[in-house]
Amino acid sequence: MPRPGHGPGRPWGGFQKPKNMGRTIGRLLGYLGRSRWLLAVVAVCLVLNTLCTVGGSYLLKPLINDCIVPGDYPRLAKTLALMACVYVCAAGLSYAYSRIMVHIAQTATHAIRRELFSHMQRLPLRYFDAHTHGELMSRYTNDIDTLNEILQNGLISLVSGVLTFTAVVAMMLYLSPPLFLVTVFSLGLMFLVVMTVGRRSRRYFMAQQRDLGEVNGYIEEMIEGQKVIKVFNHEAQAKAGFQERNERYRRSATSANFFAGAMMPAMGNISHINYALTCCVGALLSIAMGLDLGALLVYLQYTRQVSQPIGQMSQQVNNLLAAIAGAERVFEVMEAAPEEDGGEVTLVQDGGGWAWKKPDGALAPLRGDVRFQDVVFRYVPEKTILHGISLYAKPGQKIAFVGSTGAGKTTITNLINRFYEIDSGLITYDGIDIKDIRKESLRRSLGIVLQDTHLFTGTIADNIRYGRLDATDEEVRAAARLANADAFIRRLPDGYNTQITGDGGSLSQGERQLLAIARAAVADPPVLILDEATSSIDTRTEKLIERGMDRLMAGRTVFVIAHRLSTVRNAKAIMVLEQGEIMERGDHDDLIAQRGRYYQLYTGQLELA
């Protein structure tokens, strides 16, 4: 099945009608307005280009009437030279506005892309919980790329088509109003074709983009799950699923491109019919009303030109609507409410240590005292995750959380970081309500090792240094030794300079987690949160790093989410959570003596997930 966000309701950058076109266009004009002087130059170039193109055709009239018919060859040469200059100017103007528009479009999309990424860094985790990675990535790729294409080429093509059509119609009316009646009939047919074929083409293009989104989503999911597919021998089912989606895409794409491809031949045939009728009627007008030969030839030239802008504009309308819809989706992300932060207490260095600086300037030493008082939390209003949780961790204490999947263990550590805001109750850090601490300072004081390790493209040293960007090479190595990662790093081809790509796919899961532990170590935080940091490390490796972890945790407040109960035996307090409530609490010996749920988990009578 396609991933959420890639299905029919939300295609990967496919054609969708904008919800509020006027507002979106106004916002786009704001970005284009940053290059208003260049836009003015483009507008002037467009107008002059249209005048040169249409005027160049009009020069056929004096060329025929005043040069060829009377046999004035010197004047013929001058007129031909003038026509050449006019068309060269038209080509130069076309090159100029195309180059300038590329610069304007790239500048605008660069600004949109920069502001989109900057805003995403300020969004709360709730937003990313509600939107898939593929959906958000499509904003940077499909939506912005479609917008860039329409700004760079489509917009110019549309405006140029309107100007050319207007100028050509005006010249045709000027040359022969009676003959223009024939053209009006042909133009009516052309607009009817555009409306009929365009409407069906648009519908099929919407289906094509929807089906393409399903194909892309399915391919992405199958590539990510190749190991699972092979383990369960589901290659045939995977191919069948792809074939079904691929066939559906083929049918909709065939229909869409058939109607899109049929438009220009239809327009061309109508143009030929119009040309033939114009020739016949023009000949009669020449005989009956004295229409001169030069005017007739120029009019026939305009007859060929007048159909081109119509087809040009009809092709760009769908692209323009798709680009505006894409821009609307981008702006929806940029308008999402950023993460709130009303904290005023900041973290500062005080004599080599860390201290909290309050709004009145008073300093309080950072000790690592974390307390929960009757905390209630819900991810969604209809489901309570934590029910009145109360606990405390004194400076230097190790607090462990155990319990089934979904019991609320990770949620508690997420609340300490203020990744989410509590519904009621109080969380204090060294006696300060964490809502009063700036999130940047709060998170600077915490070190986290997640169960799912993420490594960035770069060197081994860069990934460890991510915990503190100003760490020296020696501090990086010291952190690696502390986590017992130094030995395997030195065995790599380039040691600490070994390049990592693909989220560290060339490393084992255990090695990746050792790097995550080293990253936390180099940050040197007073409070550590370990989301079962050793869950992917074998027992022998776990024993090797135990002393290093003990040194890392010495003097720090530590919260441990445990899946292996052997890792929490030396915790000062162990909290047994079930369904968002603390069922039991105490140290290992106390809980074993109680012979309750912890005892059952420890002795294997219950499975710990």
matplotlib code that plots the C-alpha trace (Angstrom):
import matplotlib.pyplot as plt

x = [0.0, 1.2, 2.4, 0.0, 0.0, 0.8, -2.6, -5.5, -6.3, -2.8, -0.8, 2.9, 2.9, 0.1, -2.5, -4.9, -7.0, -5.9, -8.2, -7.5, -6.0, -6.1, -4.3, -1.6, -1.0, -0.7, 1.9, 3.8, 3.8, 5.4, 8.4, 8.5, 8.2, 11.7, 13.0, 10.5, 13.0, 14.0, 10.3, 9.9, 12.7, 11.1, 7.7, 9.3, 11.2, 8.0, 6.1, 8.9, 9.3, 5.6, 5.8, 8.8, 7.3, 3.9, 5.5, 7.9, 5.0, 3.3, 6.4, 5.3, 2.7, 5.1, 7.5, 4.8, 3.0, 5.8, 8.8, 8.0, 5.0, 6.5, 9.9, 11.7, 14.7, 16.8, 13.8, 13.3, 16.8, 16.3, 12.9, 14.5, 17.3, 14.8, 12.8, 16.1, 16.9, 13.4, 13.6, 17.1, 15.8, 12.9, 15.4, 17.6, 14.7, 13.5, 16.9, 17.1, 13.8, 14.3, 17.7, 16.3, 13.2, 15.5, 17.3, 14.0, 12.5, 15.6, 15.8, 12.1, 12.2, 15.5, 13.9, 10.8, 13.0, 15.1, 12.1, 10.4, 13.4, 13.9, 10.3, 10.4, 13.1, 10.7, 7.8, 6.8, 7.2, 3.4, 3.5, 6.0, 3.9, 1.0, 2.8, 4.9, 8.5, 7.5, 4.7, 7.1, 9.8, 7.4, 7.1, 10.8, 10.9, 7.6, 5.9, 8.8, 10.1, 6.7, 6.5, 10.0, 9.2, 6.1, 7.9, 10.8, 9.0, 5.3, 4.5, 6.4, 4.8, 1.4, 1.9, 3.6, 0.7, -1.8, 0.2, 0.8, -2.9, -4.1, -1.6, -2.4, -6.2, -5.8, -3.7, -6.2, -9.1, -7.0, -6.2, -9.7, -12.7, -14.8, -12.1, -11.9, -15.4, -14.0, -11.3, -13.9, -15.6, -12.4, -11.4, -14.7, -14.0, -10.5, -11.8, -14.5, -11.8, -9.6, -12.5, -13.7, -10.4, -8.7, -11.5, -11.1, -7.3, -7.3, -9.4, -7.1, -4.0, -5.4, -5.9, -2.4, -0.7, -2.8, -1.8, 1.8, 1.8, 0.6, 3.3, 6.0, 4.8, 4.6, 8.1, 9.5, 7.8, 9.0, 12.6, 12.6, 11.1, 13.3, 14.7, 11.2, 10.0, 12.8, 12.5, 8.9, 9.3, 6.8, 8.5, 5.6, 3.1, 5.2, 5.5, 1.7, 1.0, 3.3, 1.9, -1.6, -0.6, 1.6, -1.2, -3.6, -1.0, -0.5, -4.2, -4.6, -1.4, -2.4, -5.7, -4.2, -1.4, -3.8, -6.1, -3.1, -1.5, -4.8, -5.2, -2.4, -3.3, -6.9, -5.8, -3.6, -6.3, -8.7, -5.9, -5.5, -9.2, -9.2, -6.3, -8.1, -11.3, -9.3, -7.6, -10.9, -12.8, -9.7, -9.5, -13.2, -12.6, -9.6, -11.8, -14.9, -13.6, -10.0, -8.2, -4.5, -2.2, 0.2, -2.6, -4.0, -0.6, 0.0, -3.5, -2.8, 0.5, -1.5, -4.0, -1.2, 0.1, -3.2, -3.8, -0.3, -1.0, -4.3, -2.6, 0.3, -2.0, -4.2, -1.1, 0.1, -3.2, -3.1, 0.6, -0.2, -3.0, -0.7, 2.0, -0.3, -1.7, 1.9, 2.7, -0.4, 0.8, 4.2, 2.7, 0.4, 3.6, 5.1, 1.9, 1.8, 2.1, 5.8, 6.8, 5.9, 8.5, 7.7, 10.7, 12.9, 15.4, 18.6, 21.6, 24.9, 28.4, 29.4, 33.0, 33.5, 30.1, 26.6, 23.9, 20.4, 20.1, 16.7, 15.0, 16.0, 19.7, 20.0, 22.0, 21.1, 23.5, 22.4, 22.2, 20.0, 17.0, 14.0, 10.5, 7.1, 4.0, 0.6, 1.4, -1.4, -0.6, -2.5, -1.1, -4.7, -7.6, -9.6, -6.8, -4.8, -1.3, -0.1, -2.4, -1.2, 2.5, 4.5, 8.3, 11.5, 15.1, 17.7, 21.0, 23.2, 20.4, 19.7, 16.0, 14.8, 11.5, 10.3, 7.0, 5.2, 5.2, 2.8, 3.1, 4.4, 8.1, 9.4, 6.6, 8.0, 11.4, 9.8, 8.1, 11.4, 12.7, 9.4, 9.0, 5.3, 3.5, 1.7, -2.1, -1.9, 0.5, 4.0, 7.5, 10.4, 14.1, 16.2, 13.0, 12.2, 9.0, 10.4, 7.9, 9.9, 13.2, 14.0, 13.8, 17.2, 18.8, 16.7, 17.8, 21.4, 21.4, 20.2, 22.0, 19.9, 20.8, 17.9, 17.2, 16.9, 20.3, 20.5, 23.9, 24.5, 26.5, 30.1, 33.0, 32.9, 34.4, 31.7, 29.0, 30.4, 31.1, 27.4, 26.8, 29.0, 30.1, 33.1, 34.6, 38.3, 39.6, 41.0, 37.6, 36.0, 38.5, 38.0, 34.2, 34.7, 37.0, 34.4, 31.8, 34.3, 33.8, 37.5, 38.6, 36.3, 36.8, 40.6, 40.0, 38.1, 40.1, 40.4, 39.7, 37.9, 38.0, 36.0, 33.1, 29.5, 26.7, 23.2, 22.6, 25.7, 24.6, 28.1, 28.3, 26.6, 23.6, 25.8, 28.6, 26.1, 24.7, 28.2, 28.7, 25.4, 26.6, 29.9, 27.9, 26.1, 29.4, 31.1, 28.1, 28.9, 25.4, 24.3, 21.2, 21.2, 18.3, 19.0, 16.3, 17.7, 21.0, 22.5, 19.5, 21.2, 24.6, 25.5, 26.1, 29.9, 30.0, 27.5, 29.9, 32.8, 31.0, 29.4, 32.4, 32.5, 28.8, 29.2, 31.9, 29.6, 26.7, 28.8, 27.6, 24.7, 21.0, 20.1, 16.8, 16.9, 14.2, 15.0, 14.1, 16.8, 16.2, 19.8, 20.7, 18.7, 19.7, 21.9, 19.3, 18.5, 14.8, 12.9, 9.5, 7.2, 4.7, 1.5, -1.1, 0.3, 0.4, 3.3, 2.3, 5.4, 8.5, 11.7, 15.2, 15.8, 15.9, 12.7, 10.8, 12.0, 10.9, 7.4, 7.0, 4.8, 4.9, 8.6, 9.3, 7.3, 9.1, 12.5, 11.9, 10.5, 6.9, 5.9, 7.4, 8.8, 8.3]
y = [0.0, 3.6, 5.5, 7.9, 11.2, 9.6, 8.4, 9.8, 12.5, 13.9, 13.3, 13.8, 17.3, 16.3, 18.7, 20.1, 23.1, 25.9, 26.5, 30.3, 31.3, 35.1, 34.9, 32.5, 34.7, 37.7, 36.0, 34.9, 38.4, 39.4, 37.2, 38.4, 41.9, 41.6, 41.8, 44.5, 46.5, 43.4, 42.6, 46.0, 45.3, 42.0, 43.7, 46.3, 43.6, 41.6, 44.5, 45.5, 41.9, 41.7, 44.9, 43.7, 40.4, 41.7, 44.8, 42.7, 40.9, 44.2, 45.3, 42.8, 45.3, 48.1, 45.4, 44.1, 47.3, 49.8, 47.7, 44.4, 45.5, 48.8, 47.1, 49.5, 47.3, 49.8, 50.4, 46.6, 46.2, 48.9, 47.3, 43.8, 45.3, 46.9, 43.7, 41.9, 44.5, 44.2, 40.4, 40.5, 43.0, 40.6, 37.7, 39.8, 41.0, 37.4, 36.2, 39.2, 38.6, 34.8, 35.2, 37.8, 35.7, 32.7, 34.9, 36.2, 32.7, 31.2, 34.1, 33.7, 29.9, 30.2, 32.5, 30.3, 27.1, 28.9, 30.3, 26.9, 25.0, 27.7, 27.5, 23.8, 24.0, 25.9, 23.5, 21.3, 17.6, 17.3, 18.6, 16.0, 13.3, 14.3, 14.5, 11.8, 12.4, 11.9, 14.4, 17.1, 16.2, 16.7, 20.4, 20.9, 18.8, 18.5, 21.6, 24.1, 22.6, 23.0, 26.6, 27.3, 26.0, 28.1, 31.2, 30.6, 29.7, 29.3, 32.8, 34.4, 32.1, 33.0, 36.8, 36.7, 34.7, 37.3, 40.2, 38.6, 37.6, 41.1, 42.7, 40.4, 40.8, 44.6, 44.5, 42.2, 44.6, 47.5, 45.8, 44.5, 44.5, 42.5, 39.8, 39.7, 38.2, 35.0, 35.0, 35.4, 32.3, 30.3, 31.8, 30.6, 27.1, 27.2, 28.4, 25.6, 23.0, 24.4, 24.4, 20.9, 19.1, 21.0, 20.1, 16.4, 16.6, 18.3, 15.5, 12.8, 14.7, 14.8, 11.0, 10.6, 12.5, 10.7, 7.3, 8.4, 9.3, 5.8, 4.2, 6.4, 5.7, 1.9, 1.9, 3.8, 1.4, -1.7, -0.5, 0.3, -3.1, -5.2, -7.3, -8.1, -9.0, -11.4, -12.9, -13.9, -14.7, -12.1, -11.0, -12.2, -10.3, -7.2, -7.4, -8.0, -4.9, -2.9, -4.2, -3.2, 0.4, 0.7, -0.4, 2.0, 4.8, 3.7, 4.0, 7.4, 8.7, 7.4, 9.2, 12.4, 12.6, 11.6, 14.6, 16.9, 15.8, 16.1, 19.7, 21.1, 19.0, 20.1, 23.7, 23.4, 22.0, 24.8, 27.2, 25.7, 25.9, 29.5, 30.2, 28.8, 30.6, 33.8, 33.4, 32.9, 35.7, 38.0, 37.4, 38.3, 41.4, 42.4, 42.2, 43.7, 46.3, 46.9, 45.3, 45.7, 42.7, 43.7, 44.0, 40.6, 38.9, 40.5, 39.4, 35.9, 36.0, 37.1, 34.3, 31.8, 33.7, 34.2, 30.5, 30.0, 32.1, 30.3, 26.9, 28.3, 29.8, 26.7, 24.6, 26.9, 27.3, 23.8, 24.2, 27.6, 26.1, 23.2, 25.6, 27.8, 24.7, 23.6, 27.0, 26.9, 23.6, 25.1, 28.2, 26.0, 24.5, 28.0, 29.2, 26.3, 27.5, 27.4, 25.8, 28.1, 29.2, 31.6, 30.8, 33.6, 31.7, 31.0, 28.7, 30.5, 29.5, 30.6, 30.1, 27.0, 25.5, 26.1, 28.2, 29.3, 33.1, 34.4, 37.5, 39.6, 38.6, 36.2, 33.1, 29.6, 26.7, 23.9, 20.8, 18.4, 18.2, 17.1, 16.7, 15.7, 16.7, 15.3, 15.5, 14.6, 14.4, 13.6, 13.4, 13.7, 15.1, 11.8, 9.6, 10.3, 8.9, 9.9, 9.9, 12.1, 11.1, 12.3, 11.5, 13.1, 12.7, 14.3, 15.5, 12.5, 10.0, 7.3, 6.8, 3.9, 3.4, -0.1, -1.3, -2.5, -0.8, 2.2, 2.5, 6.1, 5.7, 7.6, 10.2, 11.1, 11.9, 13.8, 16.0, 16.8, 18.2, 20.1, 18.3, 18.4, 20.5, 18.9, 19.3, 19.8, 19.4, 20.7, 19.8, 21.6, 21.6, 22.8, 24.3, 26.2, 25.5, 24.2, 26.4, 29.3, 28.0, 28.8, 25.6, 26.1, 26.4, 23.5, 21.2, 22.3, 21.0, 17.6, 14.8, 12.2, 8.8, 7.4, 3.8, 4.7, 6.2, 8.8, 9.6, 12.4, 12.4, 13.3, 11.9, 9.8, 12.8, 15.1, 12.9, 12.7, 16.4, 17.0, 16.8, 20.0, 21.7, 23.5, 20.3, 19.7, 16.6, 15.4, 15.9, 13.9, 11.1, 11.2, 10.9, 7.9, 6.3, 6.9, 5.1, 2.4, 3.4, 4.3, 0.7, 0.0, 3.6, 3.1, -0.1, 1.7, 2.6, 6.3, 6.2, 9.2, 10.7, 7.8, 9.1, 8.0, 8.0, 6.5, 7.0, 4.9, 1.9, 0.5, 0.3, -2.3, -1.2, -1.6, 0.6, 3.3, 3.3, 3.6, 6.7, 8.1, 7.5, 9.2, 12.1, 12.5, 12.2, 15.1, 17.3, 16.8, 17.5, 17.5, 15.4, 12.3, 10.6, 7.1, 5.5, 2.0, 3.1, -0.4, -2.3, -3.0, -3.8, -7.4, -8.6, -8.6, -5.1, -4.0, -5.2, -3.4, 0.0, -0.5, 1.1, 3.9, 4.5, 4.6, 7.2, 9.2, 9.0, 9.8, 13.0, 13.4, 12.9, 10.0, 8.8, 5.4, 3.7, 0.0, -3.0, -5.1, -5.2, -6.1, -2.5, -1.0, -3.0, -0.3, 2.5, 4.6, 4.2, 2.1, 3.1, 0.4, 2.0, 0.5, 2.4, 5.8, 5.2, 4.3, 0.8, 0.2, 2.2, 1.4, 0.0, -3.4, -5.2, -3.5, -4.4, -8.0, -8.3, -6.9, -9.9, -7.7, -6.8, -6.0, -9.4, -11.1, -9.2, -9.9, -13.6, -13.9, -14.6, -11.6, -10.4, -6.9, -5.1]
z = [0.0, -0.6, 2.4, 4.0, 2.2, -1.2, -2.1, -4.0, -1.5, -1.5, -4.7, -4.8, -6.2, -8.6, -10.1, -7.6, -7.9, -5.5, -2.6, -2.4, -5.7, -5.0, -1.7, -3.0, -6.1, -3.8, -1.7, -4.8, -6.1, -2.8, -3.6, -7.2, -5.9, -4.4, -8.0, -9.1, -11.1, -13.0, -13.5, -15.0, -17.4, -18.4, -18.9, -21.2, -23.1, -23.5, -24.9, -27.3, -28.4, -29.2, -31.1, -33.1, -33.9, -35.0, -36.6, -38.5, -40.1, -40.9, -42.9, -45.5, -46.6, -47.8, -49.0, -51.4, -52.2, -52.4, -53.4, -55.2, -57.2, -58.5, -58.8, -56.5, -55.7, -53.7, -51.4, -51.3, -50.0, -47.3, -46.3, -46.1, -44.0, -41.7, -41.3, -40.5, -37.8, -36.3, -36.1, -34.7, -32.0, -31.3, -30.8, -28.6, -26.5, -26.2, -25.0, -22.5, -20.8, -20.7, -19.0, -16.5, -15.8, -14.9, -12.4, -10.9, -10.7, -9.1, -6.6, -5.7, -5.3, -3.4, -0.9, -0.6, -0.1, 2.5, 4.4, 4.3, 5.7, 8.3, 9.4, 9.6, 12.2, 14.4, 14.0, 17.0, 16.9, 16.8, 13.2, 12.1, 13.8, 11.7, 8.3, 6.6, 5.5, 1.8, 2.1, 3.5, 1.0, -1.9, -0.8, -1.6, -4.7, -6.7, -5.4, -5.5, -8.8, -10.4, -9.1, -10.4, -13.9, -14.2, -13.0, -15.2, -18.4, -18.1, -16.8, -19.6, -22.1, -20.8, -20.7, -24.1, -25.5, -24.2, -25.6, -29.0, -29.3, -28.4, -30.8, -33.7, -33.3, -33.2, -36.4, -38.1, -37.2, -38.5, -41.8, -42.7, -40.4, -42.9, -43.2, -39.4, -39.3, -40.8, -38.2, -35.4, -36.6, -36.5, -33.1, -31.7, -32.9, -31.4, -28.0, -28.1, -28.7, -26.0, -23.5, -24.4, -24.9, -22.0, -19.6, -20.3, -20.4, -17.0, -15.5, -16.8, -15.8, -12.2, -12.4, -13.9, -11.1, -8.4, -9.9, -10.3, -6.6, -5.7, -7.9, -6.3, -2.8, -3.5, -5.0, -2.0, 0.5, -1.4, -1.6, 2.2, 2.9, 0.6, 3.4, 4.8, 1.3, 0.8, 4.2, 3.7, -0.1, -1.1, -4.3, -6.4, -4.4, -4.5, -8.3, -8.6, -6.5, -8.6, -11.8, -10.7, -9.8, -12.9, -15.2, -13.6, -14.1, -17.8, -18.5, -17.0, -18.5, -21.9, -21.7, -20.4, -23.0, -25.8, -25.1, -24.5, -27.8, -29.7, -28.9, -31.1, -34.2, -33.8, -33.4, -36.4, -38.7, -37.6, -38.4, -41.9, -42.5, -41.3, -43.6, -46.6, -45.9, -45.4, -48.8, -50.5, -48.8, -49.1, -52.8, -53.2, -51.1, -53.2, -56.3, -54.9, -52.4, -53.6, -50.7, -51.6, -52.1, -49.3, -46.7, -47.8, -47.4, -44.0, -42.9, -44.0, -42.0, -38.9, -39.5, -38.9, -35.9, -34.1, -33.3, -31.7, -28.6, -28.0, -27.9, -25.9, -23.3, -23.0, -22.3, -19.6, -17.7, -16.3, -15.4, -13.8, -11.7, -10.6, -9.7, -7.6, -5.9, -5.1, -3.8, -1.6, -0.1, 0.6, 2.2, 4.3, 5.9, 6.3, 8.0, 10.5, 14.1, 15.3, 18.5, 21.4, 23.8, 26.6, 28.7, 30.0, 32.2, 30.2, 30.7, 31.2, 32.3, 35.7, 36.8, 34.7, 35.6, 34.4, 36.0, 35.4, 34.8, 35.8, 34.3, 37.3, 36.7, 39.6, 39.1, 40.3, 39.9, 37.6, 39.7, 37.7, 40.1, 38.0, 39.5, 38.2, 40.1, 39.1, 35.4, 33.0, 29.2, 26.0, 22.5, 21.3, 23.4, 23.4, 24.9, 28.1, 28.0, 31.5, 34.5, 37.3, 37.2, 40.2, 40.6, 41.5, 40.5, 42.8, 41.4, 40.5, 40.8, 38.2, 37.6, 35.4, 33.7, 32.8, 31.4, 28.4, 25.0, 25.2, 29.0, 28.7, 29.3, 26.3, 26.8, 30.1, 28.7, 25.8, 28.3, 30.1, 26.8, 26.2, 22.9, 24.0, 26.5, 29.5, 29.9, 33.7, 36.6, 36.9, 35.9, 37.6, 36.9, 39.8, 41.3, 38.1, 36.1, 32.8, 31.0, 32.3, 30.8, 27.2, 25.2, 23.7, 27.2, 28.5, 25.7, 26.0, 29.6, 28.5, 26.7, 24.9, 23.4, 21.4, 20.7, 16.9, 16.1, 13.3, 11.8, 9.3, 6.1, 7.1, 9.0, 12.2, 14.1, 12.7, 13.9, 17.4, 17.4, 16.6, 20.4, 20.8, 17.6, 19.2, 20.6, 19.8, 18.2, 21.5, 23.2, 20.4, 20.9, 24.7, 24.3, 21.9, 24.5, 27.2, 25.1, 24.1, 20.5, 20.0, 19.3, 16.4, 15.0, 14.8, 12.8, 10.1, 6.9, 7.7, 11.5, 12.7, 9.2, 7.8, 5.7, 6.7, 4.2, 4.1, 7.9, 8.6, 6.7, 6.5, 10.3, 12.5, 14.7, 17.7, 16.3, 15.3, 18.9, 20.3, 18.2, 19.6, 23.1, 22.3, 20.9, 24.2, 26.1, 24.1, 25.0, 28.7, 29.9, 33.6, 32.8, 30.6, 29.0, 27.7, 25.7, 26.1, 24.6, 24.7, 23.3, 20.0, 21.5, 22.2, 25.7, 25.4, 24.0, 26.7, 29.3, 27.7, 27.7, 31.2, 32.9, 30.4, 30.9, 34.6, 34.2, 31.9, 34.4, 37.4, 39.1, 36.6, 36.8, 34.5, 33.2, 31.6, 29.6, 29.9, 27.8, 29.4, 33.1, 33.7, 32.8, 35.6, 38.6, 40.0, 39.5, 42.5, 41.7, 39.2, 38.1, 36.7, 34.4, 32.9, 30.9, 32.0, 35.7, 38.1, 39.4, 41.5, 42.5, 44.5, 43.9, 42.5, 45.8, 47.1, 43.9, 43.9, 47.6, 46.7, 44.3, 42.1, 38.4, 38.4, 40.0, 37.2, 34.5, 36.0, 36.5, 33.0, 34.0, 31.9, 28.7, 28.6, 25.3]

ax = plt.figure().add_subplot(projection="3d")
ax.plot(x, y, z, "-o")
ax.set_aspect("equal")
plt.show()
